[in-house]
Amino acid sequence: MAMTSHETSALEKNRAGKRICLLAYTFYESDNRVMRYAQALVGRGDQVDVIALATDEQQPSFEIIEGVNVHRIQRRQRNEKSKFSYLYRLTRFCAKSSFFLGRLHLKWKYDLIHVHNVPDFLVFSAWFPKLTGAKIILDIHDILPEFFANKFRRPETSLSFKTLKLVELTSARFANHVIISNHLWFDKFAARSMPKERCSVFINHVDLNLFNRKRTRSDGKFILIYHGGLQRHQGLDIAIRAFAKVGPQTPNAEFHIYGGGNMKPEWQALAQTLGLDGRVRFFESRPMREIAEIVANADLGIVAKRADSFGNEAYSTKIMEYMAAGVPAIVSKTKIDSYYFNDSVVRFFESGNENDLAVAMLDLMNNRDRCERLTRNANEYVSRNNWNVKKHEYLRLVDSLLFPAEIPSARLAANSSNCP
């Protein structure tokens, strides 16, 4: 007989009090996936450390954020121009984190280490805790061979792609369990790197405790928004060109872009070339709590990914964040987003087609009824598919690794986190 949510919560509290470390080459306060895991564990009584990056030298090396002990061991700027500079920074972080994690483990004796890629080989930083009995989860945010092939324009027949597939395989086999961030990647990953019974799917569900802000802006402007990484596969150049086409018809509209990445200078130059200074505005990355307020005050969310090998299968977390905030979303019709969403909850456009995106922008800018219908349907969708509903599946996975006699199967069903 299936347990009720109340019974599940009671069991989770009984198994709480473990010492767990999350390791990620990311900015903790800007990475909602890492934040959600950490807060779910703390919320049931576990002791949680996070080893992560600092955005600048003003950030403290140690900080307690809502009960989570955050250790920032390296500063990073998202300005890598080549694969060598990118790899150098990753390798440096891996070496530092291995030493730092080992030192913390001697002090606390961790029960579980949850390692987040990029890169996959960061999981080997947990060699000492694993050697002394800690369980290891490898969390695949982005599937690495395809990610790097896209970022640095390398074919899948290249030596670097094949090498990354080998790294993926060895990293996965080092872990006790692997989490994959969407169902398309689950099938691909399981076919080449890990048996399905040692993998689970957790898409990046929106946290309604975070994206529940009220709109406070009333300046008469119409704000389009994008927040996230500024890499080529995100297609912001397509969105900027589309916005240039609708600009003369929407003089009160602005396009606000939040985030960092290697394409930012090029896209800033494109906006300037198109005469969009002051109307396309670039902002630095913000902590997720600030982003939640910014999104709540937007009028239209834009997700313009290219449907190439990586962008076609990379799940867009921001879609559900727009939906949760009551902001209609225009979404590129990629394979992955078509898998999870349909025309009743988002406004699709043909990937890579700036003219079709411009039509979609005008459609929602001028059609209040359609916006309200999308928002209403999206709200119902999010009520069924959010982190508050799904977090118990993650806690059960953790417990299956730490208490195998009580929970024999470590693997969640592949479809357990599927969105209808």
C-alpha positions in Angstrom: 0.0 0.0 0.0 1.4 3.5 -0.9 2.3 5.8 1.9 0.5 9.1 2.4 2.5 12.3 2.2 2.1 12.6 6.0 3.5 9.1 6.6 6.4 9.9 4.1 7.2 13.1 6.0 7.2 11.3 9.3 9.7 8.7 8.0 11.9 11.4 6.6 12.1 13.1 9.9 12.9 9.9 11.7 15.8 9.4 9.3 17.0 13.0 9.5 20.1 14.2 11.3 22.7 13.0 8.7 25.7 15.0 7.7 25.5 15.8 3.9 27.7 17.9 1.6 26.7 19.3 -1.7 29.6 20.1 -4.1 29.0 22.3 -7.2 31.0 24.5 -9.5 28.3 27.2 -9.3 27.1 30.2 -7.3 24.9 28.8 -4.6 22.6 31.7 -4.2 21.9 31.8 -8.0 21.5 28.0 -8.5 18.0 27.1 -7.6 18.6 23.4 -8.2 21.4 23.2 -5.6 19.5 25.5 -3.2 16.3 23.4 -3.3 18.2 20.1 -2.4 20.1 21.8 0.4 17.0 23.5 1.9 14.9 20.3 1.6 17.6 18.4 3.6 18.0 21.1 6.2 14.2 21.4 6.5 13.9 17.8 7.7 16.9 18.1 10.2 20.0 17.1 8.3 23.3 19.1 8.7 24.2 20.4 5.2 27.4 22.0 3.9 27.7 23.4 0.4 31.1 23.9 -1.4 30.7 26.4 -4.2 32.0 29.5 -6.0 32.2 33.2 -5.1 31.0 35.8 -7.5 33.6 38.3 -6.3 36.0 39.0 -3.5 33.3 40.9 -1.5 31.4 37.6 -0.9 32.4 35.9 2.4 34.2 32.6 2.2 31.7 31.2 4.7 28.1 32.1 5.2 25.1 30.4 6.7 22.1 30.9 4.4 18.8 29.6 5.8 20.5 26.9 7.8 22.9 25.8 5.0 26.6 26.2 5.6 28.0 27.7 2.4 31.7 27.5 1.7 33.0 29.6 -1.2 36.4 28.3 -2.2 37.1 30.0 -5.6 36.1 33.1 -7.4 34.7 32.9 -11.0 33.9 35.3 -13.8 31.9 33.8 -16.7 34.2 35.2 -19.4 35.9 32.1 -20.8 36.9 32.5 -24.4 38.4 29.1 -25.1 38.1 25.5 -23.9 41.5 25.7 -22.3 40.7 28.6 -20.0 37.4 26.9 -19.1 39.1 23.6 -18.4 41.8 25.3 -16.3 39.2 26.9 -14.0 37.3 23.7 -13.6 40.5 21.7 -12.9 41.6 24.2 -10.3 38.2 24.0 -8.5 38.4 20.2 -8.5 41.8 20.2 -6.9 40.8 22.8 -4.3 37.5 21.1 -3.6 39.2 17.7 -3.1 41.4 19.1 -0.4 38.7 21.2 1.2 36.1 18.4 1.2 38.6 15.9 2.6 39.4 18.3 5.5 35.7 18.8 6.2 35.1 15.1 6.1 37.8 14.5 8.7 35.9 16.9 10.9 32.3 15.8 10.2 32.4 12.3 8.7 29.8 12.9 6.0 27.2 10.3 5.3 26.5 11.4 1.7 28.2 13.7 -0.9 25.9 15.1 -3.6 28.1 16.3 -6.5 26.7 18.5 -9.3 28.2 18.7 -12.7 29.6 20.7 -14.7 32.1 19.0 -14.8 31.4 15.3 -14.4 34.9 14.6 -13.1 34.2 16.8 -10.1 32.7 13.7 -8.5 36.3 12.4 -8.0 36.9 15.2 -5.5 34.8 13.0 -3.2 37.4 10.1 -3.3 38.3 10.3 0.4 34.7 10.4 1.7 33.8 7.5 -0.6 36.9 5.5 0.6 35.7 5.9 4.2 32.1 4.9 3.6 30.1 8.0 2.3 27.6 7.5 -0.4 28.0 9.5 -3.6 25.3 11.0 -5.8 26.4 12.5 -9.2 23.8 15.1 -10.4 23.9 15.7 -14.2 22.6 19.2 -14.7 23.9 19.3 -18.3 25.0 16.3 -20.4 28.7 17.2 -20.9 29.8 15.8 -24.3 26.9 17.6 -26.1 27.3 20.7 -23.9 31.0 21.2 -24.8 30.5 20.3 -28.4 27.9 23.1 -28.6 29.9 25.6 -26.6 33.1 25.2 -28.5 31.7 24.2 -31.9 33.1 20.6 -32.0 31.6 17.8 -34.0 30.5 14.6 -32.2 33.1 12.7 -34.1 35.9 14.8 -32.5 38.4 13.4 -30.1 37.3 15.9 -27.4 33.7 14.6 -27.7 34.8 11.0 -27.4 37.0 11.8 -24.4 34.1 13.5 -22.6 32.0 10.4 -23.2 34.7 8.3 -21.5 34.9 10.8 -18.6 31.1 10.7 -18.3 31.2 6.9 -18.1 34.0 6.7 -15.5 32.4 9.5 -13.4 29.1 7.7 -13.4 30.5 4.4 -12.3 32.4 6.1 -9.4 29.0 7.3 -8.0 26.5 5.2 -6.1 23.6 6.8 -7.9 23.2 9.3 -10.8 20.5 12.0 -11.1 19.6 13.1 -14.6 17.9 16.5 -15.2 15.4 15.4 -17.9 13.9 12.3 -19.4 15.5 12.6 -22.9 18.9 12.7 -21.3 18.0 9.8 -19.0 17.5 7.6 -22.1 20.7 8.8 -23.7 22.8 8.6 -20.5 21.5 5.2 -19.5 22.3 3.8 -22.9 25.9 4.8 -22.8 27.1 5.3 -19.2 25.0 3.8 -16.4 22.4 1.1 -15.9 18.9 2.5 -15.5 18.4 1.1 -12.1 21.2 3.3 -10.8 19.7 6.5 -12.3 16.8 8.8 -11.5 15.2 11.7 -13.2 14.7 15.0 -11.4 13.8 17.9 -13.7 14.4 21.3 -12.3 11.0 21.9 -10.7 10.1 25.4 -9.6 10.1 26.2 -5.9 6.8 27.9 -5.1 8.2 29.1 -1.8 10.5 31.3 -3.9 8.5 32.2 -6.9 5.4 33.5 -5.1 6.1 37.2 -5.2 3.5 39.8 -5.9 3.7 42.3 -8.8 4.7 45.8 -7.5 5.6 47.7 -10.8 3.1 50.1 -12.3 5.1 52.3 -14.6 3.2 51.7 -17.8 6.1 49.9 -19.5 5.8 46.4 -21.1 8.8 44.4 -19.9 10.0 41.3 -21.7 12.5 39.2 -19.7 15.1 36.6 -20.0 17.2 35.3 -17.0 19.9 32.7 -17.2 23.2 31.8 -19.0 24.2 33.8 -22.0 25.6 31.0 -24.2 25.0 30.5 -27.9 22.4 27.8 -27.6 20.1 30.1 -25.6 19.4 32.1 -28.8 19.3 35.6 -27.3 20.5 37.0 -30.6 17.3 35.6 -32.2 15.2 37.2 -29.5 17.0 40.6 -29.9 16.5 40.6 -33.6 12.8 39.7 -33.1 12.4 42.5 -30.6 13.9 45.0 -33.1 11.2 44.0 -35.5 8.4 44.7 -33.1 10.0 47.8 -31.5 8.4 50.4 -33.8 4.9 49.1 -32.9 5.6 48.8 -29.2 7.3 52.0 -28.1 6.7 51.3 -24.4 8.3 47.9 -24.5 11.8 47.0 -23.1 13.7 43.7 -23.2 15.6 43.0 -19.9 18.3 40.3 -20.0 19.8 39.0 -16.7 22.9 36.8 -16.6 26.4 36.2 -17.7 28.2 34.1 -20.3 30.6 34.1 -23.2 28.1 35.6 -25.6 27.2 38.7 -23.6 29.6 41.2 -25.3 28.6 40.0 -28.8 24.9 40.3 -27.9 25.4 43.7 -26.3 27.1 44.9 -29.5 24.2 43.4 -31.6 21.6 45.4 -29.6 23.7 48.6 -30.1 24.0 47.9 -33.9 20.2 47.5 -34.1 19.7 50.8 -32.4 18.2 49.2 -29.3 20.2 51.1 -26.6 18.0 51.7 -23.7 15.3 49.3 -24.9 17.4 46.1 -24.7 19.0 46.3 -21.3 21.6 43.8 -19.9 21.9 43.2 -16.1 24.3 41.1 -14.1 23.2 37.8 -12.6 21.2 38.2 -9.4 20.5 35.9 -6.4 17.4 33.7 -7.0 15.4 35.6 -4.4 15.9 38.9 -6.3 15.2 37.1 -9.7 11.9 35.9 -8.3 10.9 39.5 -7.6 12.1 40.7 -11.0 10.2 37.9 -12.8 7.0 38.8 -10.9 7.2 42.3 -12.3 7.7 41.3 -15.9 5.0 41.0 -18.5 6.4 38.3 -20.8 9.1 35.7 -20.5 11.3 34.7 -23.4 13.0 31.3 -24.0 14.6 31.4 -27.5 16.8 28.3 -27.5 18.3 27.0 -30.7 17.1 23.5 -31.5 20.6 22.1 -32.0 22.1 19.0 -30.5 22.4 20.5 -27.0 19.7 23.2 -26.9 17.2 20.9 -28.4 17.4 18.6 -25.3 18.3 21.0 -22.5 15.3 21.6 -20.2 14.6 25.3 -19.5 13.9 25.8 -15.8 12.9 29.4 -16.4 9.8 28.3 -18.2 8.2 27.0 -15.0 9.5 30.0 -13.1 7.6 32.3 -15.5 4.5 30.1 -15.2 4.7 30.1 -11.4 5.0 33.9 -11.3 2.0 34.4 -13.6 4.1 35.6 -16.5 3.1 34.2 -20.0 6.1 32.5 -21.7 7.1 32.5 -25.4 9.1 29.3 -25.9 11.2 27.9 -28.8 9.7 24.7 -30.0 12.5 22.3 -29.1 12.3 18.6 -28.6 12.6 18.8 -24.8 10.2 21.7 -24.2 7.6 20.0 -26.5 8.0 16.9 -24.3 7.0 18.7 -21.1 4.8 21.5 -22.4 2.1 22.2 -25.0 0.3 25.2 -26.5 -2.2 25.4 -23.7 0.5 26.6 -21.2 3.1 28.4 -23.4 3.2 30.2 -26.7 5.6 28.2 -29.0 7.5 29.6 -32.0 9.7 27.9 -34.5 13.2 27.6 -33.2 15.7 29.9 -34.9 13.0 31.9 -36.7 13.2 35.5 -35.6 10.2 36.5 -37.7 8.0 33.8 -36.0 9.3 35.0 -32.6 8.3 38.6 -33.5 4.8 37.4 -34.5 4.6 35.6 -31.1 5.7 38.7 -29.2 3.1 40.9 -30.9 0.4 38.2 -30.4 0.8 38.2 -26.7 1.5 41.9 -26.3 -1.8 42.7 -28.0 -3.9 39.8 -26.8 -4.8 40.1 -23.1 -7.4 37.3 -23.3 -4.8 34.8 -24.6 -2.3 35.9 -22.0 -4.8 35.3 -19.2 -5.7 31.9 -20.6 -2.1 30.8 -20.8 -1.5 32.1 -17.3 -4.5 30.3 -15.9 -3.5 27.0 -17.5 0.1 27.4 -16.5 -0.9 28.0 -12.9 -2.9 24.7 -12.9 0.1 22.9 -14.4 2.5 24.3 -11.8 0.2 23.3 -9.0 0.8 19.7 -10.0 4.5 20.0 -10.9 6.6 21.9 -8.4 9.3 21.2 -5.9 6.9 21.2 -2.9 5.2 18.2 -4.5 8.3 16.5 -5.8 10.9 17.0 -3.1 9.9 13.9 -1.1 11.1 11.8 -4.1 14.6 13.3 -3.6 14.5 12.7 0.1 13.4 9.1 -0.5 16.3 8.6 -2.9 18.8 9.9 -0.2 17.3 7.6 2.3 17.5 4.6 0.0 21.2 5.1 -0.2 21.7 5.7 3.6 19.1 3.1 4.8 19.2 0.4 2.1 17.7 -2.2 4.4 14.6 -0.1 4.9 14.3 1.1 1.3 15.7 -1.6 -0.9 15.4 0.1 -4.3 17.6 3.2 -4.8 16.1 4.0 -8.1 13.0 6.1 -8.5 10.8 5.2 -11.5 12.0 6.9 -14.6 8.6 8.6 -15.1 8.2 9.6 -11.5 9.1 13.2 -12.2 7.4 13.4 -15.5 5.1 16.4 -16.2 1.8 15.6 -17.7 
